[in-house]
Amino acid sequence: MDITGIQRRGLMYVLSSPSGAGKTTITRALLKENENLEISISATTRPRRAGEVHGQDYFFVDIQEFNEMVDNGELLEHAKVFDHYYGTPRGPVEKALEQGRDVIFDIDWQGTQQLREMARDDLVTVFILPPSARELEQRLRGRAEQTLETDAQIRGRMEKASDEVTHYSEYDYVLINTDIDKAIAQAQLILDAERLKRPRLVGLNDFVRGLKDGL
């Protein structure tokens, strides 16, 4: 048996952080550099923003449709965030994993807890922290110039962040994003290492037996 007989089951790569800590930027960079990585597209009840595409940015559904997806077991996880519901459709993720493709998730700690209960062996989790509260607020205010968020909304995100950061200990890895290029490189190193873990390599035992017979 040659090395081509070794296949790999895909993994679920979760990035979580408070708003403004850098997870979206890191996610986009990883997607650009990894052909075998795809993003999990969430279903949401929040209104579609200008330029967003259904089925590409989110699956936009109403509350009745969302509740039906929950009741039918069609979501791997779901949570309420800032008055709207978000959830991960099960079908596309399971199909990708079976094909040996990795799926990256941009979800919060609530969703991560649910995934951990359902898919521990496939799951790799990373929590991204800002270097300081002051830096996080500056990033949020800088972003607000484009998103047109109000001071009240920014304060709400800061208050939410104070709770979110307490969940860092529930994750496999923690990155402190002092420099975005360094954080991207660290996230890539974690992904590369997890892809090489022995339990993920299907067919490895047969390969080693064939290797031993040839020695």
N, C-alpha and C positions, 0 to 999 in steps of 0.2 A: 504493500500500500504506500503510495507516495504522498507528499505533503498536501497535494490538492484534495485529498480525502478529508482533510480537517476543515470543518465548517464552524461557524460561530453564530450562536444565537444573539440577536440584537439586545441592546440594553436600553433602559429608560434613564435618561440623564436629566436630572432636575436641577434647575437653577432658581433659587429664591433669594429675595432681598427686599428691603424697604424701597419704595418708589424713589428713584434718583440715585440709587447706589451702584447702578451700572449693569444690571443683569440683561437688559435688552440689548445694549451695545455688545456685550460679551456673546450673547446668543447669536446675534447677526454675524459676528466675526467667525464663530465656530461653524456656522452654516456655510459661510463662504469658503472655508478652507477644508471642509470635509464632505466629499461627495456621497459618502455612505450615511450621512446624517440628515434627518428631516425633522421639521418642527411639528409638534402636536398642535393642531388647530382646535381651539376651544369653541364650544357653543356658549352663547351669552344672550342675556335678555336686555343688555344695554343698547341704546340707540346707535345706529351706524353713524360714524363721523364722516366728514367730507373726505373723499378719496379712498375710503375703505371698501373692500370687495368681499362679498359673501362667498364663503368657501375658500378664501385665500387669507384674509386677516382673521376672520371669525366666521362661525356659522351663526347668523343672527336669527334668533327665534323669539317668539312671544312666551309669556310665562306659562301658558297652558301647554305649549309644545315642550318646554323645558321640563315641566313636572311629569309629562308623559314619558320623556326620556329617562327620568329618574325612576319612575315606577316600573318601567320595562327593563331596568338593569342595563341601559345602553350607555351609561357613563361610568368611567373608572373612578372618578372623583368629582365632587361639586362643592361649591361654597358661595356664600354671599359676600360680596366685596363692594363697599361704597354704594349700597342700595340696589345693586344689580347682581344677578346670578351668573356664575361661570361654571363650566364643567368640561371634562375631557371625554369625547366619544370613544367608546371601547374598540369598535371594529377596525378603524385604520391603524391604531397602535398595535393591536395583536397581529394583524397581517404583516406589518413592517418587522416586528420582532421575529416572526417565523421565517421571514425571508433573509434574516441576518442583518437587517438594517437597524441603525440606532435612532432613537427618537428623543429629541430634546424638549423639555417642558419649562415654560415660564409661568410657574404657579406659586401660590403662597404656602405658608406652613400648614394651613388647614387641608389643602389638597394633598400636600406631601404626606401628611399623616394617614390619609385614606389610601393613598397608593402603597404606602409601606405595609398596611394590613393586607393588601390584595396581591402584591407583586414583589415581595422582599428580594427574591433571588435575582430579579431583573433590574433592580433599582439601584441607582447611584445618585446621592444627593449632595448638593453644594450650597452653602449659604454664603452670600456676599454681604460684607459689612462696609459701611463708609468709614473713612479714617477718623471722622469726628462728627458730632452733631452740627457744628457750625458749617462744616464743608457740605454736609447733606442739605442743609437749608439753602446754602448758596447755589447748589446744583438745581434744587427745585425752583428757586426764584429765577435762575437763568433760563430754565426750561419753560417757565410760565410766560415768558415773552412770546413764545410760539404757541403754547396751548391756551393762552388767555385765562389761566386760572387766577382766581382771586386770592387775596391774603387769607381769607377764611378757609379756602380750600387747601392752601399750603399748610396752614396751621393744623388742619385736619390730618394731612398726610404725616406731619411731624408727630402728632399725637399717636397715630396708628403705628408709626415706626418705633416708638418707645415700647410698644407691646411686641411688635414683630421681632425685634432683635433679641428678646429673651428666649426665643426658640432656637437659637443657633446650636445648642447642644444636642438637638434632635437630628442633626445632619452628619453625614459621613465626613465631610470636609468643610473647612471655613476659609474663605479668602477675604483679606482686607484690601479693598480697592484704593490704594494710594496712588497707583499709576495704572491707567486703563490698559496699556500695552502689556505690562507685566501681568496684570490680572487675566488677560486673554491667554497669554502664554501658560500661566498656571492652570487655567481651566482646560487647556488642550493637553497638558501633561497628565492631568487626572483622567481624562477621557482615554488617552493612549494606554495608560497603565491598566485601567479597568477592562479594556478590550483584550488584554493579554492574560487576564486571570484564568487559571487552569479550568475551573468549573464551567466557563463559558465556551470552551473549545470542544465541540462535538466531534467525535471520531479520533480524538487524541490517543485514547487507549489502544485502538487498533493500529494507529500509526507506530506507536512505541513498540507494540508486539512485533510488527513487521520489521522495525528497525533492529530489534534484539535478535530476531531470527537471522538477519543478514550479517550480524557481527561474528 
